[in-house]
Amino acid sequence: MTSQKVQEDNRTVKIAVEVPADEFKRSLQAAHRKLAKHFQVPGFRKGKVPYPIVVNHYGESVLYDDAIEIALPKVYEEVLDEHEIQPFSEPRFNIQEIGGETGLKFEVSVALKPSVQLGEYQGLEAYRPAVEVGDDLIDKQIESARMRVSRLVPVEDRAIQKGDHVTIDYKGLKDGIPFEGGEAEGHKLEIGSESFIPGFEDGLIGHRVGDEFDLPLVFPQDYHAKDLAGEDVVFHVVIHQAHVREMPALDDDFVRDVSETSDTVEEYRNEVRDQLEKEKAAEADRVFEDSIIDAIIKNSKIELSDLMVDDEVERGIERQQKQFSMYGLNFGDFLKYSGQTVEDYREKQSQNSRRMLEGAWLLDAIRESEEERLNVSDEEFEKGVADAAEKAGIAKSVFEEQHLKSEHDREHFRHDLEMQKLLVWLHEVNVPTETKPEPEESEEHAHDEHGGHEHAHEHGEDCGCGHDHN
């Protein structure tokens, strides 16, 4: 095997590799042995067809995929050792030539460790929104509490009104023919929720339980299903049940039912205010933290490979797919109905992922620069373990058994505690301002899909910052 570096820029290196014919032929023969049971040639027992006969009968290319899978891992490791490369991304292989007589020629590209030049990270002005809790927000929170303990009672003596909850069957017809997705039985609907196209829910108002009727409607011009956009349809509807939400009175009895600390409405309002102020303050701190990271990024110079960004985007897509599948949903369907392709989503997330990686690497560089200040003592470590166990709702000994089994686990946990200390310290040494910065033209938002930088990582998760946490 021979290899040479052919390109290195933007923290990405590309290496051209040649595997000689005799060496690659051994991989082809190994692939033949692996696949032997699948080959059938007249005159030979199944699984006993010799390599030359398989090549002659099926063609050598039938072995290529498995031969590459056999050859590449070993060759890739040799290339990394020869060029003393520590990869910070998954490798990208580009096969250029392959054959038993010619050998294997390919190019492999990997990300190198990002280059970080830290700028100023103390004394920066960073946006922190004001913490304001008005009476309207308190009223809304109390209304939510009343909603949670409310109950639905049957509607029996009047027509359907806005706000009622109905159970219906419906079938949509276009030109007398049912259309896809336009039919359901026993569907529960709140009138006024705007869950259906305009006119559907309003069309139920005034009817009564037991009514069966046709409801002519027109789909909106911008409806996502192009075959229905702007089309006249008829929904055949049957109303089976109707309920109205009965809300509890806002009195002292209600307060004692929903609160463990308040006995009167006035006390409950103060309790809600305190809780909302804590939540608002925590959210303001998160925004402040993100704003600090943004300011440090602007003051610093960091160069990282596009391959690292691509890997992070792919991991994000995998997380989304798993999350959707947990609820029996399909991520591809979500993209379709939101008018996006996977490529649209990937492009949109690319900038978010780049900023998240930049923030993670800059924080790690600051942590190294402030190593003495951020050192975690044994007492702090034990307290951190106890706090993590309490948060997880398990005993400290159980947490240690599950998450701190090895020295590697403990070092990872210590790293997390150091990062927590770093973030607290950054809050202390930078200046909050209530002046919201103007967004840059090139960034609709440089945060992740939850509105912030990802600083914390679960145990065992690759954070892309060069630390092996697995």
GUDO-857868 format. One record per residue (C-alpha): residue number from 1; residue in one letter; x, y, z. Coordinates in Angstrom, 3 decimals. Layout:
% GUDO-857868
SITE   seq   type       east      north         up
SITE   NUM      A          X          Y          Z
...
END
This chain:
% GUDO-857868
SITE   seq   type       east      north         up
SITE     1      M      0.000      0.000      0.000
SITE     2      T      1.248      3.474     -0.896
SITE     3      S     -0.307      6.802     -0.013
SITE     4      Q      0.373     10.493     -0.357
SITE     5      K     -1.263     13.637      0.911
SITE     6      V     -2.808     15.451     -2.065
SITE     7      Q     -4.711     18.268     -0.375
SITE     8      E     -5.021     19.957      3.001
SITE     9      D     -7.177     23.029      3.557
SITE    10      N     -9.931     24.227      5.883
SITE    11      R     -8.821     21.619      8.415
SITE    12      T     -9.601     18.814      5.963
SITE    13      V     -6.969     16.473      4.588
SITE    14      K     -7.289     14.331      1.455
SITE    15      I     -4.978     11.371      0.877
SITE    16      A     -4.578      9.345     -2.312
SITE    17      V     -4.115      5.624     -1.647
SITE    18      E     -3.076      2.736     -3.895
SITE    19      V     -3.475     -0.896     -2.849
SITE    20      P     -1.419     -3.162     -5.173
SITE    21      A     -3.191     -5.803     -7.218
SITE    22      D     -1.719     -8.767     -5.326
SITE    23      E     -2.718     -7.230     -1.977
SITE    24      F     -6.243     -6.362     -3.096
SITE    25      K     -6.653     -9.782     -4.643
SITE    26      R     -6.368    -11.239     -1.146
SITE    27      S     -9.381     -9.131     -0.183
SITE    28      L    -11.265    -10.405     -3.233
SITE    29      Q    -10.464    -13.976     -2.226
SITE    30      A    -11.605    -13.265      1.332
SITE    31      A    -14.864    -11.879     -0.075
SITE    32      H    -15.221    -15.077     -2.125
SITE    33      R    -14.885    -17.189      1.020
SITE    34      K    -17.405    -15.002      2.837
SITE    35      L    -19.975    -15.313      0.040
SITE    36      A    -19.211    -18.900     -0.989
SITE    37      K    -22.567    -20.327      0.096
SITE    38      H    -24.388    -17.994     -2.309
SITE    39      F    -22.634    -19.164     -5.496
SITE    40      Q    -24.125    -21.951     -7.618
SITE    41      V    -22.395    -23.176    -10.768
SITE    42      P    -23.321    -26.394    -12.621
SITE    43      G    -20.828    -29.150    -11.818
SITE    44      F    -19.920    -27.774     -8.378
SITE    45      R    -21.512    -28.268     -5.013
SITE    46      K    -23.100    -25.168     -3.478
SITE    47      G    -20.490    -23.340     -1.409
SITE    48      K    -17.602    -25.176     -3.117
SITE    49      V    -17.233    -23.125     -6.312
SITE    50      P    -13.533    -22.116     -6.685
SITE    51      Y    -12.557    -18.459     -6.860
SITE    52      P    -11.545    -18.467    -10.594
SITE    53      I    -14.808    -20.141    -11.572
SITE    54      V    -16.871    -17.591     -9.588
SITE    55      V    -15.005    -14.719    -11.268
SITE    56      N    -15.496    -16.262    -14.706
SITE    57      H    -19.151    -17.179    -14.158
SITE    58      Y    -20.446    -14.169    -12.229
SITE    59      G    -17.884    -11.528    -13.031
SITE    60      E    -15.316    -10.149    -10.596
SITE    61      S    -17.514     -7.176     -9.702
SITE    62      V    -19.826     -9.431     -7.668
SITE    63      L    -17.070     -9.466     -5.026
SITE    64      Y    -16.202     -5.764     -5.032
SITE    65      D    -18.501     -4.496     -2.275
SITE    66      D    -17.424     -7.126      0.236
SITE    67      A    -13.771     -6.888     -0.793
SITE    68      I    -13.856     -3.137     -0.141
SITE    69      E    -15.457     -3.720      3.263
SITE    70      I    -12.626     -6.134      4.066
SITE    71      A     -9.776     -4.017      2.684
SITE    72      L    -10.667     -0.458      3.682
SITE    73      P    -10.623     -0.597      7.523
SITE    74      K     -7.069     -2.038      7.670
SITE    75      V     -5.752      0.239      4.915
SITE    76      Y     -7.416      3.283      6.491
SITE    77      E     -5.737      2.628      9.847
SITE    78      E     -2.366      2.206      8.104
SITE    79      V     -2.859      5.526      6.291
SITE    80      L     -3.643      7.327      9.542
SITE    81      D     -0.539      5.860     11.199
SITE    82      E      1.718      6.640      8.242
SITE    83      H      0.672     10.305      8.086
SITE    84      E      0.244     10.664     11.872
SITE    85      I     -3.342     11.838     11.500
SITE    86      Q     -5.902     11.917     14.282
SITE    87      P     -9.271     12.071     12.506
SITE    88      F    -12.050     14.289     13.856
SITE    89      S    -14.747     13.095     11.473
SITE    90      E    -15.960      9.986      9.768
SITE    91      P    -13.823      9.192      6.689
SITE    92      R    -15.121      9.937      3.186
SITE    93      F    -13.927      7.403      0.617
SITE    94      N    -13.889      8.041     -3.125
SITE    95      I    -13.142      4.837     -5.063
SITE    96      Q    -11.337      5.681     -8.309
SITE    97      E    -10.186      2.319     -9.618
SITE    98      I    -10.835     -1.268     -8.608
SITE    99      G     -9.966     -4.692     -9.989
SITE   100      G     -8.031     -7.864     -9.364
SITE   101      E     -5.501     -6.938    -12.043
SITE   102      T     -5.233     -3.218    -11.251
SITE   103      G     -5.658     -3.177     -7.473
SITE   104      L     -7.609     -0.572     -5.521
SITE   105      K     -7.139      3.176     -5.873
SITE   106      F     -9.101      5.625     -3.782
SITE   107      E     -9.014      8.967     -2.004
SITE   108      V     -9.959      9.373      1.633
SITE   109      S    -10.836     12.687      3.305
SITE   110      V    -11.054     13.332      7.051
SITE   111      A    -11.318     16.339      9.327
SITE   112      L     -8.299     17.467     11.316
SITE   113      K     -8.472     18.946     14.793
SITE   114      P    -10.018     22.440     14.604
SITE   115      S     -7.687     25.415     14.888
SITE   116      V     -8.671     27.821     17.698
SITE   117      Q     -7.303     31.310     18.339
SITE   118      L     -9.069     32.633     21.421
SITE   119      G    -10.072     36.261     21.540
SITE   120      E    -11.202     38.199     24.618
SITE   121      Y    -13.700     36.284     26.730
SITE   122      Q    -14.015     38.497     29.822
SITE   123      G    -15.706     41.860     30.229
SITE   124      L    -17.924     41.416     27.166
SITE   125      E    -21.400     42.895     26.922
SITE   126      A    -23.973     40.201     26.257
SITE   127      Y    -27.739     40.326     25.981
SITE   128      R    -29.814     39.148     28.941
SITE   129      P    -33.548     39.864     28.671
SITE   130      A    -35.307     41.604     31.532
SITE   131      V    -37.217     39.323     33.896
SITE   132      E    -40.786     40.605     33.884
SITE   133      V    -43.857     38.781     35.173
SITE   134      G    -47.091     40.698     34.641
SITE   135      D    -50.571     39.963     35.943
SITE   136      D    -51.627     38.685     32.508
SITE   137      L    -48.976     35.969     32.634
SITE   138      I    -50.036     34.979     36.158
SITE   139      D    -53.682     34.844     35.011
SITE   140      K    -52.683     32.630     32.085
SITE   141      Q    -50.790     30.238     34.374
SITE   142      I    -53.702     30.009     36.790
SITE   143      E    -56.077     29.429     33.892
SITE   144      S    -53.862     26.517     32.799
SITE   145      A    -54.099     25.069     36.317
SITE   146      R    -57.895     25.389     36.216
SITE   147      M    -57.875     23.702     32.814
SITE   148      R    -55.885     20.757     34.167
SITE   149      V    -58.494     20.004     36.853
SITE   150      S    -61.503     20.782     34.684
SITE   151      R    -63.852     18.091     33.407
SITE   152      L    -65.880     17.463     30.297
SITE   153      V    -69.625     17.068     30.791
SITE   154      P    -72.091     15.922     28.101
SITE   155      V    -74.057     18.469     26.042
SITE   156      E    -77.636     17.231     25.829
SITE   157      D    -80.041     20.166     25.666
SITE   158      R    -78.574     22.562     23.129
SITE   159      A    -76.827     22.890     19.777
SITE   160      I    -73.052     22.695     19.277
SITE   161      Q    -71.166     25.877     20.219
SITE   162      K    -67.616     27.116     19.873
SITE   163      G    -65.437     25.520     22.551
SITE   164      D    -67.410     22.268     22.651
SITE   165      H    -65.617     18.929     22.264
SITE   166      V    -67.303     16.664     19.731
SITE   167      T    -66.833     13.087     18.562
SITE   168      I    -67.585     12.716     14.853
SITE   169      D    -67.311     10.520     11.795
SITE   170      Y    -66.467     12.265      8.551
SITE   171      K    -65.748     11.338      4.953
SITE   172      G    -64.420     13.815      2.412
SITE   173      L    -65.496     13.542     -1.232
SITE   174      K    -64.122     15.311     -4.291
SITE   175      D    -66.386     14.975     -7.323
SITE   176      G    -68.183     12.237     -5.389
SITE   177      I    -64.989     10.204     -4.847
SITE   178      P    -63.296      9.801     -1.431
SITE   179      F    -59.839     11.366     -1.266
SITE   180      E    -56.818     10.161      0.676
SITE   181      G    -56.657     11.295      4.306
SITE   182      G    -60.194     12.675      4.243
SITE   183      E    -61.947     10.028      6.328
SITE   184      A    -62.098      9.105     10.025
SITE   185      E    -64.414      7.494     12.546
SITE   186      G    -64.751      8.506     16.201
SITE   187      H    -62.560     11.574     15.696
SITE   188      K    -62.405     13.919     18.707
SITE   189      L    -62.365     17.632     17.886
SITE   190      E    -62.523     20.862     19.850
SITE   191      I    -64.630     23.429     18.009
SITE   192      G    -62.469     26.514     17.498
SITE   193      S    -59.117     24.689     17.623
SITE   194      E    -58.608     25.327     13.870
SITE   195      S    -57.465     21.742     13.429
SITE   196      F    -59.377     21.427     10.149
SITE   197      I    -59.510     23.546      7.026
SITE   198      P    -61.433     26.857      7.313
SITE   199      G    -65.192     26.353      7.518
SITE   200      F    -65.207     22.784      8.807
SITE   201      E    -65.463     23.518     12.526
SITE   202      D    -67.762     26.509     11.997
SITE   203      G    -69.948     24.197      9.922
SITE   204      L    -70.606     22.007     12.962
SITE   205      I    -71.877     24.911     15.082
SITE   206      G    -75.653     24.871     15.373
SITE   207      H    -75.974     21.132     14.801
SITE   208      R    -76.865     18.639     17.533
SITE   209      V    -75.729     15.210     18.655
SITE   210      G    -77.141     12.614     16.249
SITE   211      D    -77.202     14.965     13.253
SITE   212      E    -75.927     13.574      9.924
SITE   213      F    -75.303     16.084      7.139
SITE   214      D    -73.156     17.173      4.193
SITE   215      L    -70.771     20.090      4.568
SITE   216      P    -69.578     21.693      1.288
SITE   217      L    -66.154     23.393      1.600
SITE   218      V    -63.240     24.665     -0.482
SITE   219      F    -59.649     23.724      0.341
SITE   220      P    -57.250     26.687      0.727
SITE   221      Q    -55.206     27.602     -2.349
SITE   222      D    -51.953     27.040     -0.417
SITE   223      Y    -52.947     23.612      0.964
SITE   224      H    -49.913     21.275      1.082
SITE   225      A    -51.620     18.520     -0.955
SITE   226      K    -51.548     20.011     -4.457
SITE   227      D    -54.358     17.777     -5.734
SITE   228      L    -56.720     19.331     -3.155
SITE   229      A    -55.497     22.960     -3.113
SITE   230      G    -58.367     25.256     -4.117
SITE   231      E    -60.711     22.330     -4.826
SITE   232      D    -64.428     22.077     -3.973
SITE   233      V    -65.195     19.125     -1.700
SITE   234      V    -68.051     17.784      0.409
SITE   235      F    -67.628     16.291      3.877
SITE   236      H    -70.295     13.861      5.055
SITE   237      V    -70.413     14.290      8.864
SITE   238      V    -72.088     12.392     11.709
SITE   239      I    -72.020     13.884     15.246
SITE   240      H    -71.955     11.153     17.890
SITE   241      Q    -71.155     13.027     21.107
SITE   242      A    -70.648     16.554     22.406
SITE   243      H    -69.111     17.723     25.670
SITE   244      V    -68.444     21.104     27.227
SITE   245      R    -65.532     21.837     29.541
SITE   246      E    -66.604     22.668     33.090
SITE   247      M    -64.027     24.861     34.810
SITE   248      P    -63.649     24.983     38.629
SITE   249      A    -64.305     28.284     40.360
SITE   250      L    -61.218     30.304     41.247
SITE   251      D    -61.631     30.207     45.032
SITE   252      D    -59.783     29.037     48.118
SITE   253      D    -61.081     25.466     47.722
SITE   254      F    -59.547     25.299     44.243
SITE   255      V    -56.232     26.663     45.580
SITE   256      R    -56.043     24.011     48.298
SITE   257      D    -56.682     21.337     45.649
SITE   258      V    -53.827     22.417     43.337
SITE   259      S    -51.234     23.868     45.721
SITE   260      E    -49.255     22.316     48.551
SITE   261      T    -48.206     25.655     50.060
SITE   262      S    -51.050     28.140     49.478
SITE   263      D    -54.457     28.347     51.115
SITE   264      T    -55.939     31.475     49.540
SITE   265      V    -56.200     32.898     46.039
SITE   266      E    -53.890     35.777     46.965
SITE   267      E    -51.253     33.410     48.337
SITE   268      Y    -51.567     31.267     45.210
SITE   269      R    -51.056     34.268     42.938
SITE   270      N    -47.848     35.096     44.832
SITE   271      E    -46.739     31.461     44.583
SITE   272      V    -47.323     31.474     40.833
SITE   273      R    -45.505     34.807     40.491
SITE   274      D    -42.447     33.464     42.348
SITE   275      Q    -42.359     30.326     40.202
SITE   276      L    -42.683     32.290     36.964
SITE   277      E    -39.933     34.696     38.041
SITE   278      K    -37.611     31.739     38.698
SITE   279      E    -38.435     30.251     35.281
SITE   280      K    -37.988     33.598     33.540
SITE   281      A    -34.675     34.176     35.329
SITE   282      A    -33.431     30.723     34.294
SITE   283      E    -34.454     31.402     30.685
SITE   284      A    -32.755     34.823     30.821
SITE   285      D    -29.585     33.119     32.077
SITE   286      R    -29.699     30.678     29.160
SITE   287      V    -30.052     33.557     26.697
SITE   288      F    -27.209     35.403     28.461
SITE   289      E    -25.031     32.308     28.192
SITE   290      D    -25.744     31.950     24.476
SITE   291      S    -25.051     35.637     23.956
SITE   292      I    -21.705     35.329     25.752
SITE   293      I    -20.733     32.427     23.488
SITE   294      D    -21.781     34.423     20.420
SITE   295      A    -19.630     37.347     21.553
SITE   296      I    -16.609     35.093     22.145
SITE   297      I    -17.052     33.516     18.709
SITE   298      K    -17.000     36.973     17.108
SITE   299      N    -13.821     37.855     19.036
SITE   300      S    -12.040     34.620     18.190
SITE   301      K    -10.854     32.785     15.119
SITE   302      I    -11.784     29.159     14.705
SITE   303      E    -11.321     26.980     11.659
SITE   304      L    -13.052     23.619     11.500
SITE   305      S    -13.694     21.167      8.719
SITE   306      D    -16.969     21.029      6.832
SITE   307      L    -16.833     17.279      7.399
SITE   308      M    -17.304     17.798     11.148
SITE   309      V    -20.336     19.966     10.423
SITE   310      D    -21.772     17.351      8.070
SITE   311      D    -21.286     14.634     10.674
SITE   312      E    -23.080     16.726     13.310
SITE   313      V    -25.983     17.386     10.934
SITE   314      E    -26.311     13.665     10.239
SITE   315      R    -26.285     12.880     13.965
SITE   316      G    -29.013     15.485     14.424
SITE   317      I    -31.131     13.873     11.715
SITE   318      E    -30.659     10.457     13.331
SITE   319      R    -31.766     11.878     16.694
SITE   320      Q    -34.856     13.404     15.079
SITE   321      Q    -35.719     10.132     13.356
SITE   322      K    -35.418      8.197     16.639
SITE   323      Q    -37.481     10.788     18.484
SITE   324      F    -40.263     10.662     15.897
SITE   325      S    -40.226      6.848     15.825
SITE   326      M    -40.685      6.754     19.625
SITE   327      Y    -44.114      8.287     19.052
SITE   328      G    -44.910      6.113     16.057
SITE   329      L    -44.270      8.980     13.644
SITE   330      N    -42.118      9.239     10.552
SITE   331      F    -39.579     12.040     10.255
SITE   332      G    -39.781     11.871      6.455
SITE   333      D    -43.534     12.501      6.617
SITE   334      F    -42.928     15.494      8.899
SITE   335      L    -40.527     16.972      6.347
SITE   336      K    -42.973     16.289      3.527
SITE   337      Y    -45.900     17.981      5.240
SITE   338      S    -43.735     20.931      6.267
SITE   339      G    -42.720     21.402      2.640
SITE   340      Q    -39.084     20.355      3.137
SITE   341      T    -36.811     17.718      1.695
SITE   342      V    -34.083     16.037      3.715
SITE   343      E    -31.577     18.174      1.809
SITE   344      D    -33.499     21.350      2.706
SITE   345      Y    -33.425     20.332      6.355
SITE   346      R    -29.740     19.382      6.155
SITE   347      E    -28.820     22.746      4.651
SITE   348      K    -30.867     24.617      7.250
SITE   349      Q    -29.204     22.756     10.120
SITE   350      S    -25.686     23.144      8.744
SITE   351      Q    -25.240     26.690     10.045
SITE   352      N    -26.724     25.752     13.426
SITE   353      S    -24.374     22.778     13.725
SITE   354      R    -21.334     24.842     12.762
SITE   355      R    -22.089     27.443     15.409
SITE   356      M    -22.701     24.744     18.021
SITE   357      L    -19.329     23.129     17.218
SITE   358      E    -17.552     26.480     17.260
SITE   359      G    -19.016     27.219     20.675
SITE   360      A    -18.048     23.784     22.043
SITE   361      W    -14.453     24.083     20.848
SITE   362      L    -14.044     27.643     22.105
SITE   363      L    -15.414     26.687     25.519
SITE   364      D    -12.974     23.805     25.669
SITE   365      A    -10.105     26.131     24.735
SITE   366      I    -11.122     28.525     27.541
SITE   367      R    -11.351     25.601     29.953
SITE   368      E     -7.758     24.648     29.126
SITE   369      S     -6.603     28.267     29.473
SITE   370      E     -8.283     28.566     32.866
SITE   371      E     -7.383     25.067     34.029
SITE   372      E     -6.175     26.113     37.471
SITE   373      R     -9.244     28.289     38.117
SITE   374      L    -11.646     25.552     37.016
SITE   375      N    -10.008     22.647     38.789
SITE   376      V    -12.649     20.429     40.443
SITE   377      S    -11.728     19.425     43.988
SITE   378      D    -12.565     16.016     45.429
SITE   379      E    -15.295     17.649     47.532
SITE   380      E    -16.793     19.340     44.468
SITE   381      F    -16.644     16.065     42.558
SITE   382      E    -18.533     14.179     45.272
SITE   383      K    -21.105     16.961     45.526
SITE   384      G    -21.525     16.868     41.752
SITE   385      V    -22.162     13.116     41.897
SITE   386      A    -24.700     13.569     44.690
SITE   387      D    -26.489     16.349     42.774
SITE   388      A    -26.579     14.256     39.585
SITE   389      A    -27.965     11.276     41.496
SITE   390      E    -30.652     13.433     43.109
SITE   391      K    -31.601     14.877     39.723
SITE   392      A    -31.867     11.354     38.304
SITE   393      G    -33.973     10.283     41.293
SITE   394      I    -31.628      7.483     42.327
SITE   395      A    -29.237      6.792     45.193
SITE   396      K    -25.674      8.106     44.879
SITE   397      S    -24.288      4.555     44.983
SITE   398      V    -26.612      3.487     42.158
SITE   399      F    -25.583      6.490     40.039
SITE   400      E    -21.914      5.634     40.546
SITE   401      E    -22.549      2.001     39.646
SITE   402      Q    -24.406      2.937     36.463
SITE   403      H    -22.422      5.953     35.228
SITE   404      L    -19.017      6.003     36.939
SITE   405      K    -17.871      2.414     36.530
SITE   406      S    -14.470      3.194     35.038
SITE   407      E    -11.772      5.805     35.456
SITE   408      H    -12.679      7.011     31.966
SITE   409      D    -16.277      7.607     33.131
SITE   410      R    -15.048      9.555     36.126
SITE   411      E    -12.768     11.728     33.996
SITE   412      H    -15.649     12.429     31.638
SITE   413      F    -17.849     13.396     34.577
SITE   414      R    -15.068     15.613     35.955
SITE   415      H    -14.816     17.286     32.535
SITE   416      D    -18.550     18.010     32.653
SITE   417      L    -18.211     19.572     36.106
SITE   418      E    -15.341     21.740     34.886
SITE   419      M    -17.503     22.936     31.995
SITE   420      Q    -20.294     23.782     34.446
SITE   421      K    -17.846     25.811     36.542
SITE   422      L    -16.642     27.530     33.376
SITE   423      L    -20.145     28.602     32.389
SITE   424      V    -20.859     29.941     35.875
SITE   425      W    -17.582     31.864     35.789
SITE   426      L    -18.349     33.306     32.334
SITE   427      H    -21.634     34.634     33.733
SITE   428      E    -19.676     36.368     36.502
SITE   429      V    -16.954     37.977     34.364
SITE   430      N    -19.137     39.297     31.554
SITE   431      V    -21.635     42.142     31.548
SITE   432      P    -25.375     41.622     30.979
SITE   433      T    -27.240     44.202     28.918
SITE   434      E    -30.943     44.409     28.116
SITE   435      T    -30.179     45.796     24.661
SITE   436      K    -30.996     43.069     22.189
SITE   437      P    -28.401     42.787     19.397
SITE   438      E    -29.433     43.130     15.772
SITE   439      P    -29.259     39.758     13.968
SITE   440      E    -26.607     39.501     11.288
SITE   441      E    -27.810     39.166      7.712
SITE   442      S    -26.048     35.847      7.279
SITE   443      E    -27.612     34.226     10.328
SITE   444      E    -31.337     33.839     10.677
SITE   445      H    -30.371     32.165     13.910
SITE   446      A    -27.074     30.714     14.901
SITE   447      H    -28.490     28.500     17.616
SITE   448      D    -29.701     24.966     17.544
SITE   449      E    -33.331     24.009     16.993
SITE   450      H    -34.078     24.482     20.695
SITE   451      G    -32.785     28.035     20.652
SITE   452      G    -29.380     27.593     22.290
SITE   453      H    -25.891     26.199     22.089
SITE   454      E    -25.462     22.585     23.058
SITE   455      H    -22.920     22.612     25.869
SITE   456      A    -23.888     19.513     27.826
SITE   457      H    -23.596     15.970     26.537
SITE   458      E    -24.975     12.763     27.905
SITE   459      H    -22.470     10.166     29.029
SITE   460      G    -21.249      8.233     26.013
SITE   461      E    -22.227     10.901     23.479
SITE   462      D    -19.629     12.219     21.054
SITE   463      C    -19.605     16.005     21.400
SITE   464      G    -17.370     16.557     18.362
SITE   465      C    -14.754     18.393     20.440
SITE   466      G    -12.102     15.731     20.209
SITE   467      H    -12.748     14.040     23.550
SITE   468      D    -13.480     10.340     23.449
SITE   469      H    -16.492      9.945     25.739
SITE   470      N    -17.536      6.505     24.572
END
